[in-house]
Structures are given as C-alpha cells and as structure tokens.
Amino acid sequence: MSADLRTQRRHNALGFCTKELCSALFVSGRSRAAAEADLETICTRFAGGALAPAEIEFTVDGASVTGRLPDGASRRAVADGIRGARLLERGSGEGPAPHRELDPRPWPVGDSVSGKPGYEAMRAAVREHLRVTGARGVAVAHRGELVVEEFAPGFGPRTPARGWSTAKTLTALIVDFLAGEGELDPAAPVPVDGLPDITWLDLLRLRSGLAVRRFEDGSPEMLSDADDYFAMYVRPVSVERMVARARVEAAPGKLFCYKSIDHLTVALALRAVLGDDVHGQLTRTVLPALGLRHSVLETDADGIPLLCGGWYTTPGDLARIGALVTDAMRSAPPVTEVAGPAAMRHPYGTSLWLTTDGHLGPGLPDVCYALGSLGQAVFVVPGSELVIARTALEARPRHPGLLRAVLGALAGTP
C-alpha cells in the first residue's frame, strides 16, 4: 500500500470515528468511555486497522467533537438537533437530538411490551444471545404484539443505535407511504435532472444502472478517497453532487448491484415531492405516520437525509419496520445481470433481502430481511407472523443463530 493511500485511509477513518463518537454522545446519549470503546471495531471493520482509535485526540466542546491525529489532520462533527450529527468544515450545530418519552400504550402504537404468557423460553433465548454476542438490543413481535424486548447493559428502548443499511428498507416504506398519499407514483421516473428514465422502483430495487466506485471488503482502496460507497460517512459531502457524478453503466431495471447511490438518489428526489425541507417533512410527518417514535435521520451538509444508512434507531422501531413489510416488497421481476460485491449478490426485492437461494442456511422457513453493517437486522417470517429486530456492534454478525433460537422457542409457544 502506498504512503498516500495509507494517509487517505487514516484521514477518512479519522472523520468516520469523529462523526460516530459525536452521534453516540449526542444522538444515542451514551457515555464517552463506552462510545470510544466502540471505535476499535469500527476502524478494524472499515479501515482494515489503518488507524488505531488510540491515536486520535478527541475534544468535546458543547455539542461538537473534534478529532486530531499527530500529523495535524483534524475533523469536526456537530450535533444538529433532529438531524442527528454530521461532519462540517465550518459552522455550528443545534445541540443534541431530542429523545421522546416512552409511550405506555401497547406496541406498535406505543412502546409497551405485551405481558402475554408463553414467551418465557423466547425471552431466555434472547437474553442468552445478548450475553454471548455483540447484540445491543433485540425486539420480537408475534402476531402483531411486541412479546420480547431485551437489551445489553447500557442500552434501552430509548437508546437509538446506528441502523446502517436497514435505512434502505425504511426508504422503501417512505416511498410506499407517499404513494398511498397520492404524492408520487413508484413506477414513474424520479424527478432528478440529468438522469435517464429511472423509476423509484428501479432505485429501491438497486436496479438503476447508476454506477459509483465501490471496493470489495478488505481491499486496500476501501475507505480511500476513491471509495464513493463510504464517502458520506467519512467527510462532508453533497448528495446532489454525488448523484450528478454517478455514471450510467446499464439500462434501468436490467442490472442488480448493491450500492448506496440508488437510495441517495431517492432521498434527493424526495426534495421535489416534499419541498426543500425534505428532512423536516420526513421527521415531522412521515416517520410518525410509520410509528417510528425513537429514530433520527442524519443528513449531508445540505440537509438531504442519508437514506442509504445514516440513521439511528431502536429495536422497537426496527420491529415496526418489519411489521410494515408488504407482499409486494418481497417480490421483484428477474434481472439479467448481477454485479457488485460478491457477498451481496443474493435475491433482493424492494429494498429487502430474500432467502429464496437458501443463503442463511438449511432448515429455515421463508424469510425476508433488512440488513445493516455490524449486525443490524430485521427478520420477517410471514408464515409464523413473526418479526425479529436486532441492533448490534459485531464485526461478524451471528444472525442465523438468533433466528434459529427464536424460532425454536416459538415452537413451544401456545
């Protein structure tokens, strides 16, 4: 690896860590010691150990965090109220994200867990999963009721964690909601200047034909300046400029390729539907309509929400997402080509992974799921009327184990 490439990765990892620490402190409300302890896993997973968090000198001032390296490089992130936290080159934020009180009404309208008997074995299985893995919280809904909600120490029902790419499934639900309100037609081209006739569904199904630079996990270029996939997480960016720079490599609808530019394009297109304050409209109107009480959407430098993976959420809200998954999301027309990272070439519906190829392992029922880096997941098991949601910090997530444990416990439930 060249010295220049190593420096790029170190400086981008510095931005990554600074932003994640700011969000952990002022969105999740965690202690500084606990938040800083997480950075080792983040650096190892995304920067391949190019930077050790112990090398960073962090300064917390008000609702901002500045990270500095011995070579003089520095990055600054600010807490921006309902917009979470973001990296800035200049300017100031608005303070910590507000936390809502728990609603005593039963889930999904409120936050209360059902006291229905018969789920003791499931609760025990979830507690054991939390004990032996990097899971932070697990929520299980069965037949429309939240029957299990358990947390690791330091976490609770009002502690949002980064949901990563589970935001892609949220994006599909946002579009579905707005379509139901008559605000857009999912089969129509998105209102973004300069694009071919790419529809909302092309984007939500990751079949836009748009291409950006993304590297395989573990490659020397991952988290370099050439890596477009992680750009919005490591430095101040403009979604509008990223979309404008994307090239067209295939006709819409023909090529499946897992990437973030498609859902970022949806976020940009929503500005034409909801107005310039697209983030405010989503936060004040759409998220409450979906029942998401404890989630925070983060944005780029211009206020466009990072719907590819920039949000903080709770297991209870993730379970609400699973409960909203429709049959239409679980199917999609066939594609003629598949590209992108080798590990992300499984069947995909409308912003939802499918298990028709059996990639989760043998003996499991039909499952669809939302997935995010470092262990975030929402599993929907239609045949059992079951939703399992998980937040975590785990370099190698153990999702099938949780799925099998919950299903095994369910077998003994009345």
N, C-alpha and C positions, 0 to 999 in steps of 0.2 A: 504494500500500500504506500503510495507517495505521501510525502510530508504534507503537501497541500490538501490531499483528500482526507488525511487524518485530522488536520486542523478544521476542515469543514464539518466533519462528523462531531468533533468535540464542541465546536461552537453551536451547532444545531442541537446537540444534546443538552448544552447549557440552556438554550432557550426552552427546550422541552421541560427540563427539570424546574426551571424558574416558574413557568406557567403552571405546571402541575402542583407545585408547592403553593402557589397563590390560590388556586382553586380548592385545594384540600383545606387550607386555612379559612377561606372566606366564602366558599360555597358549601363545602361539607361540614365546616365547623370543627375540624379535628385539631388535636394538639400539634404543635410544631414538631415535637420529637417523633410522634407517630407518623406524621406526614413525611418527614425527611427520611425515615426508615424505609419508606416505600420506594424511594428513588433508585436504590440499588437494583431492584427488579426491573424498573423501567429502563434504566441505562443498559442493563445486560440484554434485555429483550429487543430493544430498538437500535441501540448503538453498538452492540457487539462488544461491550466493555471498552470502547474507545475513550470513555470518560468515567472516572470514579466520582460519585457524588461528593466524597470527602474532599475533593479538590476544589469544590465550589464554596466561596464565601457568600453566604446569604445575608442580606439586610432586609428586615421587615420594618417598614415605615408607614404608619397608618394602615391603609388597606392596599398597600403595594409591596411587592417583593422584587429586590434586585439581586441578581446572581453575578458573581465575578470570578474569573479564572486568573491564575498567576500571570498569564501572558497579557493581561489587561483587557481581554474581551469581557463584555458585560451585556446582560439582557434584563429587561424590566417588564414585569406584569402587574396589572392593576385589577382590583375587584371593581366590577362595574354594575353593582346593584342587580337588577333582574336579568342582566346579560351575563352574569357569572364573572369570569375573569378572562383577560386577553393580554397578549403581548402588545406593547406600544413602544414606538420610538420616541414619542413625546406626548404630552398631555396627562390628564389625571382621570381617575375613575370616580365612582359614586359611592363606594363603600360596599360592605358585604351583601351578599344575596339574602333576601328575607326568607325565613323559614316559617311555614304555616303550621298552626297548631293541629294536632290530631283531631279528626272528626269522629265522635263516638258512635256514629251510625254504622251499621254493618257495611263491610266492603261489598261491592265496589263503589257504592255511593259515598261511604265514609271509609274509615280505617280500621274498624273493629274486626277482630278475628272471631270466627264462629266458635262457640263453645260446644258444638255438637260432639257427642261421644263417638268413640270408634276409631279415632285417629291417633291414638297414643303411640302405636308402633311406628307410624309415619313420622311423628314428631321426634321420636327417639332416633330414627334413621337419619333425619335431617341434622339433629344435634351431633351425631357421630360424624357426619360428612363435614360439618363446620369444624369439628375438632381436629380432623386429620388432613384437611386440605387448606388451600388459601382462600376459601369462600368467606365472604364478609356477611352475607345475608341470603336467606332462602325463603321464598314465599310459595305456597302451594294452594291453588284454588281447585275445588272439586264441585262439579255441578253448580257452578255459579256462586259458590261461597268460599271465602278465604278460610281454610281449615288449619293451615300451618304457617307461622311466620316466626323464624328464629334468626338470631344474629350472633356473630362473633363478638368478643369483648371490644368495646369502643365504638360499636355501631348500633343503630336502632332504626325504627320506622321513619325518623325524620333526618337520617344521615344519608344524603344523596352521594353516590359514587359515580365515577365516570362510566357511562354506559357504552362508550365506544360505538361500534357499528350496529348495535341494536337500534341506533338512531335511524338507520336506513328503513327498518320496518315501521318505526314511528312516522317517517316521511310518507310512506305509502298510506298509512291511516289518515294523515293530514290531508292528502290529496283526495282520498275517498270521502272524507267528511265534507270538504269543499265542493266536491262533485255532487254530493247529496243536497247541498245548499244551493245548487244551481250556479256556482261561481266559476266552474270550469268543466271541460269535457276531457276525461282522461285519454280518449282516443284522438284528440286534436293535437296539432303541433304546439309546442310550448312557445310562449311569446318572448323569445330571446332573439334579438337582432343578430344576424350573421350566421345563424345555424341553418342547416338543411331542415327538411320537414321531419324533425324528431318529435315524437309524441311523448306525453307524460308517461305513458305505459312503457315506451321504449326505454326511457331513463330509469324508471322504477324496476324494470326487469334486467337492468345492466346490459342493454342491447342497443345503445345509442349509436354505436360506431365511432364515438369520440375516443381519442387516444391521448394519453399523457405518459410520462416516463415513470415506471414503477419497477422496482428490482425485487428479485427473489429474496426471501428472508435469509439473512446470514451473508449476503453478498457484500463486498467491500464498499459498494456505492450506496447501500441502504443508509438513509439519513444524511446523505451528502447533499450539496446544493442542487445536484441534478435530479434528485428524488422528488417528483411532484406529489407523490402519494401522501407524504408526511409534511409537506410544506406548511400547511395551515396549523400544524401543531408546534412548529419549532421557530417560527418567525412571523412578524406582522405580514399579512397577505391581504390581497383583494380578491374575493371570489369572482367578481366581474372580470378582472384581468386574467385570472386563471382560466375561466371559461373561454374568453376571447382567444387565448393562446392555444387551446386544445385543437388538435388536428383531427380531421375526419379520415378514418382508415377503412371503414366498411359502411355499406348501406344500412340505414336504421332497421333494426329488427332481425338482422341476419347473424350477428356475431355476439356471443356472450363473453364478457370479460369483466372480472371483478376489479373494481376501482372506485375511487371516490368522486371523480369528476361528474358522474351522472347525477348523483344526489345533490351535489353542489349546484348543478345546473337547475335542478328542481327548485332549490332554495332561491336562486336568482330569479327564476320565472315567477315565483310566488309574489315577488315585488309588484309585478304587473297586475296581479289579482287582488292583493291586499293593500297596496299602496306603499309609499316609501318606508313607513314604519312597519315593515313586514314582521320583524321580531316582536314588536309590541302587540300587533294584532294576533299573532300566534299565541303569545303568552297570556294575553287578557281574554281571548275569545276561544281559540281552538283547543288549546291544552285543557282548560276547564271543561269544555264540552266533551272531551275524551275521558274526563275523570282523572287527569294527571295532576294530582294535588301537590306533589313534592318534587317536581322536576324543573330543571333550569336549562334553557338552551343558551349555549355560548355562541359568539359571533366573530366575524372577521373585523378588520379595522373600520369597515364602513357600516357595520350593523347587520350584515346579512348572516342569518343563522347557519352554523356549520352542521347541516343536517346529515353529513356523512358520518359523523362520530363525535361531534363536540357538544355533548350534553351530560348532565349529571342527574341521576335518577335513583329511585329506591326499588327494592324487590316488590313492594306493594304496587308501585306504578308500573313496573315491568309486567307484573301479572295482569294488570288491566289491559296492557297492550295485547298480551296473549289472548285474553278474553274477547278482544275485538277483531281478531283474525277471521277473515271470511273465506268461504269455499273458493271464491274467485281468486284470492291471493295464492291459493295452493295449487294453481294450475297455470300453465302458460303454453303458447304454441311452441313447437320444436324449433331449435336453431340449427343452422347448417355448419357453424364453426364455433369452436371454443378456444379461448386464449387466456392470457393472464397467468398468475401464479399457479404452479402445479397443485398446491394444496387447496386451491379454491375453485375447483372445476367440477363440483357436484351439481346435481339438479337444483334449479332455482326458479321460484315462482315470481310473485310480485313483491320484491324486497323480502323474500322469505326463503330459507333453505328447505329443501325437500329431501326425504330419505329413500326415494324410490330405488336408489342404487345400493342401499344397504350399508352405507359408509360408516354408520355409527356402530355397526357390529351385529352379529346374529341374534335372533331371538327377540328383537324389539318390535313393537307394533308400529303401524304407520304414524310417523311423527313429522311435524314441520317445526321450524325453529328460527328465531332471531339469534344472531351471534355477534359478540364483540370481543375485541382483543383482551387478553389477560383474564379470561374466564367469565365474561358477562354472557348470559344466555337466557332465552325464554323458550321453553319447550311446550308445544301444544300437542296433546294426544286426543284427537277428536273422538276416537272410539271409546275412550274412558271419561270423556268430559273433564279432562284434566289439563291444568296449566302449571308449569313449574318454572319459577323465575329465580335467577341467581346473580348476585354481584360478587366480585372476587378480585384478588390480585394474585395471579398464578401463572407462572411462565409456561407451564404445560397443563392446561386445564383438564380436569377429570370429570367431564360432563356425563359420559355414559354411566359412570358409577353412580352418580346422583339419580339419573333416570331409572336405572335398574333398582336402586334402593327404594325409591318412592313407589314404583310400580309393584315391587314385591310386597311392600307394606299395604298398598291399596288392595291387593288380592285378599287380604284378611279383613277388609273394612265392610261393614254391612251396607 
